[in-house]
């Protein structure tokens, strides 16, 4: 698959998943980007420490993705969480709380290039990335988490009120990415 999404061209991305077929799919979809792979926590952690990535895509289960998320965020690398088995509101909230810029169900992996293109544009514009997530995947989350997750005011209230300081920090990070 060849993408025509120019802001993905030449990005250096780390994709981490214990399922090799998922990593191959990510590489195929992001064929204009340089994609490094890791199938376990130790390899991914070393790569995060030693390499300057533009973006990290992390599976949550099987590779200790939430710990890797902390390591990537500490290095200032925008990180997208990718999951099939940990698809629930609690993990979504925890991912954002730990600094993920987005959260993508593996069922939506086929749209990864479009999703990342929009996400990078959102970060560049200084907009909060979590709004994009729910604009694009509100129907998906409503189907999995309940109808209130499709209601923009509901999720914004829930996520923002739970930790206003955290969301302010996320928006500040987005503004910083805009200027870098």
Residue pairs with C-beta under 8 A, 6 or more apart in sequence:
1 28
1 29
1 31
1 113
2 31
2 32
3 29
3 30
3 31
3 32
3 113
3 117
5 32
5 113
5 114
5 116
5 117
7 117
7 120
7 121
7 124
8 30
8 32
8 33
8 113
8 116
8 117
8 120
9 32
9 33
10 32
10 33
10 34
11 30
11 33
11 34
11 54
11 55
12 33
12 34
12 36
12 51
12 52
12 53
12 54
13 30
13 33
13 34
13 35
13 36
13 53
13 54
13 55
13 56
13 57
14 35
14 36
14 37
14 38
14 44
14 47
14 48
14 51
14 53
14 55
14 56
14 57
14 77
15 23
15 26
15 27
15 35
15 36
15 37
15 38
15 56
15 57
16 37
16 38
16 39
16 44
16 56
16 57
16 58
16 59
16 63
16 65
16 68
17 23
17 26
17 39
17 58
17 59
17 62
17 63
17 82
18 39
18 40
18 59
18 61
18 62
18 63
19 59
19 62
20 39
22 59
22 82
22 106
22 109
23 37
23 39
25 109
26 35
26 57
26 109
26 112
27 35
27 37
29 109
29 110
29 112
29 113
30 112
30 113
30 116
36 47
36 51
36 53
38 44
38 47
38 63
39 63
40 63
41 63
41 64
41 67
41 68
44 58
44 63
44 68
45 68
45 71
47 53
48 56
48 68
48 71
48 72
48 75
48 77
49 71
49 75
53 72
53 77
54 77
54 78
55 77
55 78
55 79
55 80
55 116
55 120
56 68
56 72
56 77
56 78
56 79
56 80
57 79
57 80
57 82
57 112
58 65
58 68
58 69
58 72
58 79
58 80
58 81
58 82
59 65
59 81
59 82
59 83
60 66
60 81
60 82
60 83
60 85
60 86
60 91
60 95
61 83
61 84
61 85
61 86
65 81
65 83
66 94
66 95
66 98
69 79
69 81
69 95
69 98
69 99
69 100
70 98
70 99
72 79
72 99
73 79
73 98
73 99
73 100
78 101
78 123
78 177
79 99
79 100
79 101
80 100
80 101
80 102
80 103
80 104
80 116
80 119
81 91
81 95
81 100
81 102
81 103
81 104
82 104
82 105
82 106
82 109
83 91
83 103
83 104
83 105
83 106
84 105
84 106
84 107
87 105
87 144
88 145
89 145
89 149
91 103
92 103
92 141
93 159
93 162
95 103
96 103
96 130
96 159
96 166
96 170
97 163
97 166
99 170
99 173
101 119
101 123
101 129
101 170
101 173
101 174
102 115
102 119
102 129
102 130
102 132
102 133
103 133
104 112
104 115
104 137
105 137
105 140
105 144
107 140
108 115
108 137
108 140
115 136
118 132
118 136
119 129
119 132
122 128
122 129
122 131
122 132
122 174
123 129
123 174
123 177
123 178
124 177
124 178
125 178
126 171
126 174
126 175
126 177
126 178
127 174
128 167
128 170
128 171
128 174
129 170
129 174
130 159
130 167
130 170
131 156
134 141
134 149
134 152
134 155
134 156
135 152
138 149
138 150
138 152
138 155
139 150
141 149
141 150
141 155
142 148
142 149
142 150
148 154
148 155
149 155
159 167
160 167
